[in-house]
């Protein structure tokens, strides 16, 4: 090979190396793709949230987390449900439920207030306090409602049922009309009863699964709102 040929080859090699080096530098300067962080959701509630009467893995929170994971969400749920808790109890512990890693909160409270006939004005004030705490912490909320039976009269039912959508609107929170929406079987109350435990108040494992099928998309909307 002549001197000229060797010079041309060396020049070509040098040019290729320079181009590769430039490409490498350019690649290193490009912003890295964002890696989605796992979201943490606290479920603040009573025995319905806690999973009363069920093995731990069959309760509301573990089943909901598994449902969300199966749908591709990287999410961890905190079970902040306490059996027998009222809205006042939820308000008393919301501050330490909203730890720094919590991104969103599902609030399902009011059932025990209703069973005890507590004035809806008091329940509304407690739920407002919970939503205020979440707002101050920058945490998005899904407020899950319940419907009162007619036992305490029509005025009680109207006031109780209305507090959930009205508070959600006041605070810009997401609202699910009823925790038990997934068990509503039109024209067949006995079908819903098959998905309840013997106390007639708490769902069995199959009932929880149906509840999650109905409520899950609204929890996904909560995740979307956070992201």
N, CA, C and O of each residue as an XYZ file, in Angstrom:
908
protein
N       0.856     -1.186      0.000
C       0.000      0.000      0.000
C       0.890      1.233      0.000
O       1.837      1.312      0.783
N       0.600      2.194     -0.865
C       1.422      3.399     -0.960
C       1.145      4.347      0.172
O       0.183      4.211      0.927
N       2.066      5.351      0.261
C       1.933      6.319      1.345
C       0.612      7.084      1.238
O      -0.037      7.344      2.251
N       0.208      7.448      0.008
C      -1.032      8.200     -0.190
C      -2.237      7.400      0.255
O      -3.152      7.929      0.888
N      -2.231      6.095     -0.087
C      -3.351      5.228      0.299
C      -3.448      5.125      1.802
O      -4.533      5.184      2.381
N      -2.262      4.967      2.443
C      -2.277      4.865      3.913
C      -2.790      6.163      4.523
O      -3.497      6.122      5.530
N      -2.461      7.292      3.953
C      -2.917      8.583      4.474
C      -4.430      8.720      4.345
O      -5.114      9.199      5.249
N      -4.932      8.279      3.182
C      -6.389      8.342      2.972
C      -7.109      7.452      3.966
O      -8.122      7.852      4.541
N      -6.582      6.220      4.178
C      -7.197      5.276      5.116
C      -7.189      5.841      6.532
O      -8.177      5.751      7.261
N      -6.061      6.419      6.901
C      -5.946      6.988      8.251
C      -6.928      8.141      8.421
O      -7.554      8.295      9.469
N      -7.050      8.958      7.352
C      -7.979     10.080      7.423
C      -9.426      9.586      7.569
O     -10.205     10.117      8.361
N      -9.766      8.541      6.772
C     -11.122      7.989      6.832
C     -11.414      7.410      8.210
O     -12.494      7.610      8.764
N     -10.434      6.690      8.756
C     -10.611      6.103     10.097
C     -10.799      7.201     11.131
O     -11.667      7.114     12.000
N      -9.967      8.241     11.024
C     -10.078      9.348     11.974
C     -11.420     10.044     11.880
O     -11.988     10.448     12.894
N     -11.929     10.184     10.664
C     -13.227     10.831     10.474
C     -14.348      9.990     11.083
O     -15.270     10.515     11.706
N     -14.246      8.655     10.886
C     -15.253      7.756     11.457
C     -15.231      7.827     12.992
O     -16.279      7.869     13.636
N     -14.045      7.839     13.552
C     -13.910      7.888     15.012
C     -14.474      9.205     15.565
O     -15.157      9.231     16.589
N     -14.169     10.279     14.863
C     -14.680     11.580     15.290
C     -16.203     11.611     15.228
O     -16.853     12.182     16.104
N     -16.767     10.998     14.199
C     -18.222     10.979     14.059
C     -18.860     10.155     15.174
O     -19.886     10.535     15.737
N     -18.224      9.004     15.486
C     -18.750      8.150     16.561
C     -18.682      8.869     17.910
O     -19.597      8.797     18.729
N     -17.554      9.568     18.106
C     -17.365     10.298     19.360
C     -18.415     11.404     19.491
O     -18.982     11.614     20.563
N     -18.662     12.103     18.386
C     -19.661     13.173     18.399
C     -21.053     12.609     18.683
O     -21.836     13.203     19.424
N     -21.351     11.450     18.079
C     -22.654     10.814     18.303
C     -22.813     10.397     19.757
O     -23.893     10.529     20.333
N     -21.711      9.881     20.361
C     -21.751      9.463     21.757
C     -21.985     10.655     22.668
O     -22.797     10.585     23.591
N     -21.278     11.749     22.414
C     -21.447     12.963     23.223
C     -22.877     13.472     23.098
O     -23.486     13.872     24.090
N     -23.414     13.456     21.875
C     -24.786     13.926     21.648
C     -25.785     13.070     22.429
O     -26.732     13.583     23.026
N     -25.552     11.753     22.411
C     -26.455     10.842     23.121
C     -26.421     11.094     24.618
O     -27.448     11.047     25.294
N     -25.222     11.363     25.127
C     -25.096     11.611     26.561
C     -25.762     12.906     26.976
O     -26.206     13.051     28.115
N     -25.831     13.850     26.043
C     -26.445     15.139     26.354
C     -27.963     15.103     26.281
O     -28.632     15.993     26.804
N     -28.514     14.068     25.629
C     -29.963     13.967     25.523
C     -30.567     13.711     26.897
O     -29.983     12.970     27.687
N     -31.723     14.304     27.207
C     -32.364     14.043     28.499
C     -32.805     12.591     28.584
O     -33.317     12.025     27.619
N     -32.601     12.000     29.749
C     -33.020     10.616     29.948
C     -34.537     10.554     30.022
O     -35.169     11.481     30.528
N     -35.130      9.474     29.523
C     -36.587      9.345     29.628
C     -37.008      9.292     31.083
O     -36.337      8.683     31.916
N     -38.126      9.935     31.379
C     -38.606      9.953     32.761
C     -39.033      8.558     33.191
O     -39.704      7.841     32.448
N     -38.639      8.193     34.386
C     -39.023      6.903     34.952
C     -40.157      7.153     35.935
O     -39.990      7.876     36.918
N     -41.307      6.555     35.666
C     -42.468      6.761     36.525
C     -42.208      6.174     37.906
O     -41.791      5.024     38.039
N     -42.460      6.982     38.929
C     -42.283      6.511     40.291
C     -43.557      5.828     40.770
O     -44.660      6.141     40.320
N     -43.380      4.895     41.686
C     -44.536      4.218     42.270
C     -45.368      5.233     43.054
O     -44.827      6.037     43.813
N     -46.670      5.188     42.865
C     -47.574      6.057     43.605
C     -48.033      5.368     44.880
O     -48.204      4.149     44.913
N     -48.229      6.150     45.921
C     -48.701      5.620     47.197
C     -50.058      6.234     47.512
O     -50.213      7.454     47.546
N     -51.039      5.362     47.742
C     -52.407      5.793     48.022
C     -52.809      5.291     49.407
O     -52.706      4.099     49.696
N     -53.261      6.195     50.250
C     -53.777      5.814     51.569
C     -55.287      5.637     51.477
O     -55.985      6.486     50.923
N     -55.788      4.535     52.021
C     -57.231      4.287     52.051
C     -57.715      4.521     53.479
O     -57.547      3.666     54.349
N     -58.314      5.680     53.710
C     -58.775      6.087     55.040
C     -60.239      5.700     55.183
O     -61.091      6.185     54.439
N     -60.527      4.830     56.137
C     -61.903      4.386     56.256
C     -62.168      3.609     57.526
O     -61.416      3.679     58.498
N     -63.264      2.863     57.488
C     -63.689      2.070     58.643
C     -63.524      0.585     58.333
O     -62.585      0.199     57.636
N     -64.421     -0.244     58.839
C     -64.286     -1.688     58.657
C     -64.423     -2.110     57.193
O     -63.870     -3.137     56.800
N     -65.139     -1.348     56.390
C     -65.265     -1.673     54.964
C     -63.904     -1.584     54.288
O     -63.579     -2.394     53.419
N     -63.118     -0.605     54.688
C     -61.761     -0.454     54.161
C     -60.813     -1.443     54.815
O     -59.969     -2.044     54.149
N     -60.956     -1.606     56.110
C     -60.039     -2.459     56.877
C     -60.111     -3.921     56.448
O     -59.111     -4.636     56.517
N     -61.286     -4.372     56.004
C     -61.443     -5.763     55.567
C     -62.006     -6.655     56.641
O     -61.592     -7.806     56.781
N     -62.940     -6.137     57.399
C     -63.530     -6.858     58.533
C     -64.059     -8.231     58.114
O     -64.747     -8.366     57.103
N     -63.719     -9.250     58.918
C     -64.254    -10.593     58.723
C     -63.630    -11.385     57.600
O     -64.098    -12.482     57.295
N     -62.581    -10.863     56.969
C     -61.959    -11.533     55.829
C     -60.485    -11.806     56.099
O     -59.852    -11.061     56.846
N     -59.923    -12.866     55.504
C     -58.465    -13.022     55.533
C     -57.819    -11.774     54.934
O     -58.388    -11.137     54.047
N     -56.650    -11.435     55.415
C     -56.021    -10.175     55.021
C     -55.963     -9.982     53.509
O     -56.256     -8.897     53.009
N     -55.586    -11.029     52.785
C     -55.402    -10.888     51.337
C     -56.717    -10.736     50.572
O     -56.710    -10.393     49.389
N     -57.844    -10.989     51.242
C     -59.141    -10.887     50.577
C     -59.869     -9.586     50.886
O     -60.973     -9.354     50.393
N     -59.249     -8.737     51.704
C     -59.872     -7.480     52.067
C     -59.876     -6.479     50.929
O     -59.317     -6.729     49.861
N     -60.511     -5.347     51.166
C     -60.676     -4.323     50.134
C     -59.339     -3.793     49.626
O     -59.131     -3.713     48.415
N     -58.440     -3.436     50.521
C     -57.181     -2.814     50.099
C     -56.288     -3.779     49.313
O     -55.823     -3.411     48.234
N     -56.026     -5.004     49.807
C     -55.207     -5.923     49.005
C     -55.834     -6.271     47.658
O     -55.128     -6.359     46.654
N     -57.141     -6.467     47.625
C     -57.789     -6.783     46.345
C     -57.714     -5.598     45.378
O     -57.500     -5.784     44.180
N     -57.889     -4.386     45.898
C     -57.811     -3.213     45.032
C     -56.395     -3.029     44.500
O     -56.217     -2.717     43.323
N     -55.393     -3.216     45.341
C     -54.009     -3.083     44.887
C     -53.694     -4.113     43.805
O     -53.041     -3.793     42.811
N     -54.158     -5.350     43.998
C     -53.927     -6.400     43.002
C     -54.639     -6.064     41.689
O     -54.100     -6.305     40.609
N     -55.841     -5.510     41.784
C     -56.609     -5.124     40.583
C     -55.874     -4.039     39.810
O     -55.765     -4.105     38.586
N     -55.378     -3.054     40.518
C     -54.656     -1.953     39.866
C     -53.342     -2.444     39.257
O     -52.982     -2.044     38.150
N     -52.636     -3.299     39.970
C     -51.371     -3.846     39.466
C     -51.607     -4.645     38.190
O     -50.841     -4.545     37.231
N     -52.672     -5.437     38.190
C     -52.995     -6.246     37.008
C     -53.309     -5.378     35.807
O     -53.189     -5.828     34.667
N     -53.706     -4.146     36.045
C     -54.016     -3.220     34.953
C     -52.834     -2.316     34.613
O     -52.977     -1.328     33.893
N     -51.665     -2.671     35.143
C     -50.438     -1.999     34.742
C     -50.036     -0.799     35.575
O     -49.137     -0.057     35.180
N     -50.674     -0.584     36.713
C     -50.342      0.564     37.552
C     -49.291      0.175     38.590
O     -49.395     -0.873     39.228
N     -48.289      1.021     38.750
C     -47.271      0.825     39.787
C     -47.710      1.622     41.005
O     -47.405      2.807     41.132
N     -48.430      0.953     41.897
C     -49.057      1.654     43.015
C     -48.995      0.798     44.275
O     -49.111     -0.427     44.216
N     -48.809      1.462     45.414
C     -48.851      0.798     46.718
C     -49.973      1.424     47.526
O     -50.071      2.648     47.615
N     -50.818      0.588     48.115
C     -51.930      1.082     48.916
C     -51.641      0.865     50.403
O     -51.141     -0.185     50.808
N     -51.962      1.869     51.193
C     -51.829      1.795     52.645
C     -53.212      1.569     53.235
O     -54.137      2.333     52.960
N     -53.359      0.533     54.040
C     -54.645      0.244     54.675
C     -54.775      1.090     55.938
O     -54.242      0.744     56.992
N     -55.490      2.202     55.811
C     -55.741      3.079     56.954
C     -57.200      2.960     57.376
O     -57.849      3.946     57.726
N     -57.697      1.722     57.332
C     -59.058      1.457     57.767
C     -59.072      0.950     59.195
O     -58.248      0.116     59.568
N     -60.005      1.449     59.999
C     -60.136      1.043     61.400
C     -61.588      0.667     61.648
O     -62.485      1.489     61.459
N     -61.822     -0.562     62.067
C     -63.188     -1.029     62.317
C     -63.863     -0.164     63.378
O     -63.271      0.168     64.405
N     -65.100      0.186     63.106
C     -65.881      0.976     64.049
C     -65.635      2.468     63.971
O     -66.258      3.236     64.704
N     -64.731      2.893     63.090
C     -64.374      4.305     63.048
C     -65.499      5.147     62.461
O     -66.208      4.717     61.552
N     -65.646      6.349     62.996
C     -66.581      7.335     62.491
C     -65.807      8.410     61.727
O     -64.580      8.355     61.634
N     -66.526      9.376     61.187
C     -65.839     10.483     60.533
C     -64.980     11.252     61.534
O     -63.931     11.785     61.172
N     -65.418     11.310     62.780
C     -64.624     11.988     63.818
C     -63.316     11.246     64.050
O     -62.266     11.870     64.208
N     -63.371      9.922     64.071
C     -62.153      9.128     64.222
C     -61.212      9.323     63.047
O     -59.999      9.430     63.221
N     -61.784      9.369     61.840
C     -60.960      9.599     60.653
C     -60.279     10.951     60.704
O     -59.113     11.080     60.332
N     -61.005     11.960     61.164
C     -60.422     13.300     61.274
C     -59.288     13.317     62.293
O     -58.281     13.998     62.097
N     -59.453     12.565     63.384
C     -58.444     12.580     64.447
C     -57.124     11.951     64.015
O     -56.082     12.233     64.608
N     -57.156     11.097     62.986
C     -55.921     10.421     62.584
C     -55.485     10.732     61.158
O     -54.531     10.133     60.662
N     -56.163     11.654     60.497
C     -55.784     11.952     59.114
C     -54.401     12.578     59.032
O     -53.682     12.360     58.057
N     -54.017     13.357     60.046
C     -52.717     14.037     59.995
C     -51.576     13.044     59.928
O     -50.632     13.240     59.162
N     -51.643     11.963     60.727
C     -50.550     10.994     60.672
C     -50.754      9.930     59.597
O     -49.867      9.109     59.362
N     -51.911      9.939     58.946
C     -52.096      9.091     57.763
C     -51.419      9.734     56.552
O     -50.885      9.038     55.688
N     -51.447     11.060     56.499
C     -50.885     11.787     55.354
C     -49.382     11.981     55.533
O     -48.899     13.104     55.675
N     -48.661     10.876     55.524
C     -47.206     10.922     55.601
C     -46.642     11.448     54.277
O     -47.348     11.452     53.269
N     -45.370     11.893     54.266
C     -44.823     12.544     53.070
C     -44.897     11.718     51.796
O     -44.969     12.284     50.706
N     -44.880     10.385     51.906
C     -44.874      9.576     50.683
C     -46.265      9.393     50.078
O     -46.384      8.868     48.971
N     -47.311      9.811     50.774
C     -48.681      9.619     50.282
C     -48.977     10.613     49.161
O     -48.834     11.823     49.331
N     -49.395     10.075     48.006
C     -49.715     10.896     46.835
C     -51.210     11.144     46.685
O     -51.624     12.163     46.131
N     -52.011     10.222     47.176
C     -53.458     10.334     47.035
C     -54.143      9.605     48.170
O     -53.523      8.808     48.874
N     -55.432      9.882     48.345
C     -56.160      9.258     49.451
C     -57.581      8.914     49.017
O     -58.266      9.715     48.380
N     -58.007      7.709     49.375
C     -59.390      7.276     49.199
C     -60.056      7.396     50.563
O     -59.578      6.815     51.537
N     -61.146      8.138     50.642
C     -61.837      8.330     51.915
C     -63.200      7.642     51.849
O     -64.060      7.997     51.043
N     -63.371      6.644     52.724
C     -64.646      5.922     52.812
C     -65.061      5.903     54.275
O     -64.746      4.967     55.009
N     -65.758      6.928     54.684
C     -66.196      7.072     56.073
C     -67.633      7.586     56.102
O     -68.104      8.221     55.158
N     -68.308      7.300     57.196
C     -69.678      7.775     57.374
C     -70.662      6.676     57.700
O     -71.749      6.940     58.214
N     -70.281      5.425     57.401
C     -71.192      4.318     57.667
C     -71.529      4.179     59.143
O     -72.686      3.945     59.493
N     -70.540      4.320     60.008
C     -70.788      4.195     61.452
C     -71.504      5.418     62.007
O     -72.259      5.313     62.974
N     -71.270      6.573     61.401
C     -72.057      7.757     61.780
C     -73.536      7.479     61.525
O     -74.393      7.774     62.358
N     -73.811      6.911     60.366
C     -75.186      6.621     59.974
C     -75.808      5.592     60.912
O     -76.944      5.765     61.354
N     -75.072      4.519     61.221
C     -75.602      3.470     62.086
C     -75.910      3.992     63.486
O     -76.801      3.482     64.165
N     -75.166      5.015     63.912
C     -75.369      5.593     65.247
C     -76.327      6.777     65.227
O     -76.643      7.341     66.274
N     -76.784      7.151     64.045
C     -77.709      8.264     63.953
C     -77.078      9.609     64.250
O     -77.766     10.537     64.674
N     -75.768      9.726     64.032
C     -75.074     10.998     64.268
C     -75.580     12.052     63.294
O     -75.810     11.770     62.117
N     -75.749     13.252     63.794
C     -76.238     14.359     62.977
C     -75.336     14.541     61.753
O     -74.126     14.706     61.908
N     -75.900     14.514     60.540
C     -75.088     14.703     59.330
C     -74.309     16.014     59.318
O     -73.287     16.119     58.639
N     -74.781     17.017     60.063
C     -74.034     18.278     60.145
C     -72.652     18.036     60.748
O     -71.656     18.602     60.298
N     -72.610     17.178     61.784
C     -71.324     16.838     62.410
C     -70.459     16.003     61.473
O     -69.254     16.229     61.361
N     -71.078     15.043     60.805
C     -70.334     14.195     59.872
C     -69.752     15.036     58.740
O     -68.606     14.834     58.338
N     -70.533     15.970     58.232
C     -70.071     16.843     57.160
C     -68.870     17.674     57.616
O     -67.902     17.835     56.873
N     -68.939     18.199     58.839
C     -67.836     19.009     59.358
C     -66.561     18.177     59.483
O     -65.467     18.666     59.199
N     -66.702     16.926     59.907
C     -65.531     16.051     60.038
C     -64.925     15.722     58.679
O     -63.706     15.754     58.513
N     -65.776     15.408     57.711
C     -65.277     15.125     56.362
C     -64.616     16.369     55.761
O     -63.611     16.272     55.056
N     -65.187     17.518     56.048
C     -64.572     18.765     55.568
C     -63.174     18.917     56.150
O     -62.245     19.315     55.447
N     -63.024     18.599     57.433
C     -61.708     18.681     58.056
C     -60.706     17.736     57.424
O     -59.534     18.080     57.272
N     -61.158     16.546     57.056
C     -60.288     15.577     56.384
C     -59.851     16.108     55.018
O     -58.680     16.004     54.652
N     -60.784     16.667     54.280
C     -60.466     17.209     52.958
C     -59.564     18.433     53.066
O     -58.705     18.647     52.211
N     -59.749     19.224     54.094
C     -58.866     20.376     54.307
C     -57.435     19.918     54.588
O     -56.476     20.513     54.097
N     -57.303     18.852     55.385
C     -55.968     18.318     55.686
C     -55.292     17.803     54.424
O     -54.100     18.028     54.217
N     -56.058     17.109     53.577
C     -55.508     16.595     52.316
C     -55.110     17.739     51.401
O     -54.061     17.696     50.759
N     -55.942     18.751     51.343
C     -55.648     19.907     50.500
C     -54.369     20.604     50.968
O     -53.538     20.994     50.147
N     -54.210     20.760     52.282
C     -53.011     21.403     52.821
C     -51.760     20.588     52.522
O     -50.675     21.146     52.359
N     -51.914     19.253     52.450
C     -50.783     18.379     52.172
C     -50.541     18.196     50.677
O     -49.587     17.522     50.288
N     -51.386     18.785     49.834
C     -51.245     18.627     48.393
C     -51.576     17.235     47.909
O     -51.000     16.760     46.930
N     -52.503     16.573     48.590
C     -52.866     15.185     48.275
C     -54.235     15.141     47.604
O     -55.206     15.702     48.113
N     -54.303     14.465     46.452
C     -55.571     14.312     45.738
C     -56.457     13.290     46.454
O     -55.958     12.349     47.071
N     -57.777     13.485     46.364
C     -58.717     12.647     47.125
C     -59.817     12.101     46.233
O     -60.332     12.787     45.349
N     -60.163     10.840     46.493
C     -61.395     10.238     45.982
C     -62.307     10.042     47.187
O     -62.011      9.231     48.065
N     -63.408     10.777     47.234
C     -64.366     10.685     48.332
C     -65.473      9.716     47.935
O     -66.206      9.949     46.973
N     -65.584      8.628     48.688
C     -66.546      7.571     48.371
C     -67.774      7.728     49.255
O     -67.672      7.734     50.482
N     -68.925      7.854     48.627
C     -70.152      8.093     49.368
C     -70.876      6.836     49.802
O     -70.533      5.719     49.413
N     -71.879      7.056     50.612
C     -72.799      6.017     51.051
C     -74.199      6.622     51.024
O     -74.360      7.842     51.041
N     -75.207      5.756     50.983
C     -76.582      6.238     51.021
C     -77.245      5.756     52.310
O     -77.171      4.580     52.667
N     -77.893      6.696     52.994
C     -78.587      6.354     54.241
C     -79.932      5.704     53.929
O     -80.594      6.079     52.961
N     -80.341      4.724     54.751
C     -81.689      4.186     54.604
C     -82.702      5.206     55.149
O     -82.323      6.296     55.579
N     -83.953      4.854     55.126
C     -84.973      5.797     55.580
C     -85.272      5.741     57.059
O     -86.221      6.376     57.520
N     -84.470      4.980     57.829
C     -84.762      4.760     59.248
C     -84.898      6.045     60.054
O     -85.733      6.136     60.953
N     -84.067      7.047     59.725
C     -84.048      8.279     60.522
C     -84.882      9.387     59.883
O     -84.809     10.542     60.303
N     -85.667      9.042     58.879
C     -86.540     10.018     58.259
C     -85.944     10.623     57.000
O     -84.735     10.541     56.781
N     -86.781     11.227     56.174
C     -86.324     11.759     54.884
C     -85.328     12.911     55.018
O     -84.420     13.034     54.195
N     -85.480     13.746     56.027
C     -84.564     14.887     56.186
C     -83.148     14.398     56.469
O     -82.180     14.932     55.928
N     -83.033     13.373     57.325
C     -81.713     12.812     57.633
C     -81.088     12.241     56.364
O     -79.916     12.482     56.074
N     -81.878     11.489     55.618
C     -81.341     10.860     54.406
C     -80.868     11.893     53.395
O     -79.794     11.741     52.812
N     -81.643     12.924     53.186
C     -81.264     13.964     52.225
C     -79.960     14.623     52.655
O     -79.060     14.821     51.839
N     -79.860     14.966     53.953
C     -78.660     15.653     54.445
C     -77.431     14.741     54.385
O     -76.340     15.183     54.027
N     -77.617     13.476     54.735
C     -76.487     12.528     54.743
C     -75.998     12.256     53.323
O     -74.802     12.341     53.044
N     -76.923     11.929     52.436
C     -76.542     11.574     51.066
C     -75.875     12.739     50.339
O     -74.978     12.540     49.519
N     -76.322     13.958     50.647
C     -75.847     15.126     49.908
C     -74.451     15.574     50.315
O     -73.778     16.261     49.546
N     -74.004     15.200     51.506
C     -72.731     15.765     51.983
C     -71.544     15.305     51.134
O     -70.575     16.051     50.986
N     -71.599     14.116     50.586
C     -70.463     13.608     49.801
C     -70.273     14.369     48.479
O     -69.187     14.898     48.245
N     -71.279     14.440     47.617
C     -71.052     15.153     46.356
C     -70.799     16.644     46.566
O     -70.029     17.256     45.825
N     -71.448     17.228     47.575
C     -71.273     18.664     47.792
C     -69.864     18.979     48.291
O     -69.254     19.952     47.847
N     -69.347     18.167     49.206
C     -67.982     18.385     49.696
C     -66.958     18.130     48.585
O     -65.977     18.861     48.452
N     -67.197     17.100     47.803
C     -66.278     16.807     46.694
C     -66.215     17.991     45.744
O     -65.139     18.356     45.271
N     -67.360     18.587     45.464
C     -67.385     19.741     44.580
C     -66.658     20.932     45.212
O     -65.922     21.648     44.534
N     -66.869     21.135     46.504
C     -66.229     22.261     47.195
C     -64.707     22.185     47.125
O     -64.030     23.206     47.009
N     -64.178     20.963     47.198
C     -62.727     20.793     47.284
C     -62.093     20.314     45.969
O     -60.886     20.083     45.907
N     -62.891     20.171     44.950
C     -62.347     19.676     43.687
C     -61.863     18.238     43.787
O     -60.948     17.832     43.069
N     -62.480     17.469     44.679
C     -62.109     16.061     44.851
C     -62.933     15.191     43.903
O     -64.017     15.577     43.465
N     -62.406     14.029     43.601
C     -63.184     13.047     42.853
C     -64.243     12.455     43.780
O     -64.054     12.392     44.994
N     -65.356     12.025     43.195
C     -66.462     11.510     44.008
C     -67.010     10.230     43.402
O     -67.333     10.174     42.215
N     -67.112      9.198     44.238
C     -67.795      7.961     43.863
C     -69.112      7.924     44.622
O     -69.129      8.085     45.842
N     -70.187      7.720     43.927
C     -71.509      7.870     44.540
C     -71.744      6.895     45.686
O     -72.285      7.280     46.723
N     -71.344      5.634     45.511
C     -71.627      4.651     46.544
C     -70.556      3.570     46.589
O     -70.166      3.024     45.557
N     -70.089      3.269     47.788
C     -69.133      2.181     47.973
C     -69.723      0.864     47.481
O     -69.001      0.007     46.972
N     -71.030      0.705     47.632
C     -71.687     -0.565     47.310
C     -72.259     -0.613     45.896
O     -73.068     -1.490     45.591
N     -71.860      0.300     45.043
C     -72.424      0.345     43.688
C     -72.268     -0.991     42.958
O     -73.152     -1.394     42.201
N     -71.156     -1.671     43.184
C     -70.912     -2.936     42.497
C     -71.829     -4.060     42.925
O     -71.907     -5.089     42.255
N     -72.532     -3.872     44.047
C     -73.437     -4.917     44.534
C     -74.889     -4.627     44.172
O     -75.778     -5.417     44.491
N     -75.131     -3.513     43.517
C     -76.503     -3.155     43.149
C     -76.986     -4.073     42.035
O     -76.517     -3.996     40.900
N     -77.910     -4.924     42.373
C     -78.480     -5.844     41.374
C     -79.942     -5.463     41.205
O     -80.775     -5.735     42.069
N     -80.234     -4.842     40.098
C     -81.554     -4.262     39.883
C     -82.646     -5.321     39.957
O     -82.622     -6.318     39.236
N     -83.613     -5.076     40.857
C     -84.775     -5.963     40.952
C     -84.511     -7.280     41.661
O     -85.390     -8.141     41.686
N     -83.319     -7.469     42.243
C     -83.017     -8.748     42.886
C     -82.162     -8.526     44.133
O     -80.958     -8.780     44.099
N     -82.762     -8.055     45.242
C     -82.006     -7.820     46.471
C     -81.306     -9.069     46.994
O     -80.243     -8.974     47.608
N     -81.897    -10.242     46.756
C     -81.297    -11.477     47.242
C     -79.945    -11.732     46.592
O     -79.059    -12.321     47.211
N     -79.783    -11.291     45.347
C     -78.512    -11.481     44.652
C     -77.415    -10.684     45.344
O     -76.294    -11.170     45.491
N     -77.727     -9.469     45.768
C     -76.748     -8.661     46.502
C     -76.436     -9.299     47.839
O     -75.284     -9.288     48.273
N     -77.442     -9.858     48.505
C     -77.251    -10.470     49.827
C     -76.278    -11.640     49.769
O     -75.598    -11.924     50.754
N     -76.203    -12.321     48.633
C     -75.282    -13.457     48.497
C     -73.828    -13.012     48.572
O     -72.936    -13.826     48.808
N     -73.594    -11.726     48.373
C     -72.222    -11.217     48.391
C     -71.887    -10.492     49.685
O     -70.908     -9.751     49.764
N     -72.728    -10.723     50.711
C     -72.490    -10.121     52.016
C     -72.161    -11.201     53.042
O     -72.537    -12.362     52.883
N     -71.463    -10.804     54.083
C     -71.235    -11.697     55.206
C     -72.531    -11.855     55.995
O     -73.526    -11.187     55.713
N     -72.509    -12.738     56.977
C     -73.742    -13.063     57.699
C     -74.324    -11.868     58.448
O     -75.514    -11.864     58.763
N     -73.503    -10.846     58.740
C     -74.022     -9.677     59.451
C     -74.837     -8.759     58.547
O     -75.507     -7.846     59.030
N     -74.782     -8.997     57.241
C     -75.546     -8.184     56.317
C     -75.010     -6.783     56.113
O     -75.646     -5.965     55.448
N     -73.840     -6.496     56.680
C     -73.251     -5.156     56.585
C     -71.966     -5.160     55.774
O     -71.706     -4.249     54.989
N     -71.165     -6.203     55.978
C     -69.840     -6.251     55.348
C     -69.832     -7.237     54.182
O     -70.398     -8.325     54.291
N     -69.202     -6.872     53.072
C     -69.148     -7.783     51.922
C     -68.224     -8.960     52.176
O     -67.254     -8.850     52.926
N     -68.533    -10.092     51.543
C     -67.594    -11.212     51.562
C     -66.550    -10.988     50.469
O     -66.570     -9.965     49.785
N     -65.650    -11.937     50.310
C     -64.540    -11.745     49.365
C     -65.049    -11.519     47.944
O     -64.514    -10.683     47.216
N     -66.094    -12.274     47.547
C     -66.644    -12.097     46.205
C     -67.321    -10.733     46.081
O     -67.279    -10.100     45.026
N     -67.940    -10.296     47.164
C     -68.560     -8.980     47.162
C     -67.535     -7.866     47.018
O     -67.752     -6.890     46.299
N     -66.412     -8.027     47.716
C     -65.337     -7.037     47.599
C     -64.860     -6.953     46.149
O     -64.635     -5.860     45.628
N     -64.707     -8.103     45.502
C     -64.251     -8.119     44.104
C     -65.224     -7.355     43.206
O     -64.796     -6.627     42.310
N     -66.527     -7.514     43.441
C     -67.522     -6.795     42.644
C     -67.479     -5.293     42.931
O     -67.624     -4.472     42.025
N     -67.279     -4.951     44.190
C     -67.168     -3.541     44.569
C     -65.991     -2.899     43.849
O     -66.093     -1.776     43.354
N     -64.879     -3.614     43.793
C     -63.677     -3.080     43.154
C     -63.860     -2.952     41.653
O     -63.348     -2.007     41.053
N     -64.568     -3.870     41.037
C     -64.828     -3.755     39.600
C     -65.567     -2.463     39.280
O     -65.334     -1.847     38.240
N     -66.462     -2.057     40.181
C     -67.222     -0.830     39.960
C     -66.436      0.408     40.374
O     -66.494      1.436     39.699
N     -65.704      0.316     41.476
C     -64.996      1.474     42.027
C     -63.619      1.664     41.395
O     -63.099      2.779     41.359
N     -63.032      0.582     40.898
C     -61.670      0.628     40.374
C     -61.419      1.716     39.345
O     -60.416      2.422     39.458
N     -62.284      1.892     38.336
C     -62.041      2.947     37.352
C     -61.954      4.341     37.964
O     -61.231      5.199     37.457
N     -62.683      4.568     39.045
C     -62.599      5.878     39.703
C     -61.291      6.027     40.476
O     -60.769      7.132     40.619
N     -60.771      4.914     40.969
C     -59.439      4.954     41.587
C     -58.390      5.212     40.508
O     -57.423      5.937     40.743
N     -58.576      4.626     39.333
C     -57.666      4.915     38.220
C     -57.712      6.393     37.844
O     -56.689      6.981     37.494
N     -58.893      6.987     37.917
C     -59.008      8.419     37.645
C     -58.230      9.229     38.675
O     -57.659     10.271     38.352
N     -58.210      8.751     39.910
C     -57.406      9.395     40.953
C     -55.923      9.317     40.608
O     -55.200     10.303     40.753
N     -55.466      8.150     40.153
C     -54.072      7.993     39.767
C     -53.726      8.922     38.603
O     -52.660      9.537     38.583
N     -54.631      9.016     37.643
C     -54.416      9.909     36.494
C     -54.299     11.359     36.946
O     -53.493     12.120     36.411
N     -55.101     11.732     37.925
C     -55.081     13.104     38.418
C     -53.757     13.424     39.117
O     -53.269     14.553     39.054
N     -53.187     12.428     39.776
C     -51.903     12.624     40.453
C     -50.778     12.740     39.440
O     -49.910     13.604     39.564
N     -50.793     11.863     38.430
C     -49.721     11.820     37.424
C     -49.798     13.032     36.509
O     -48.980     13.172     35.600
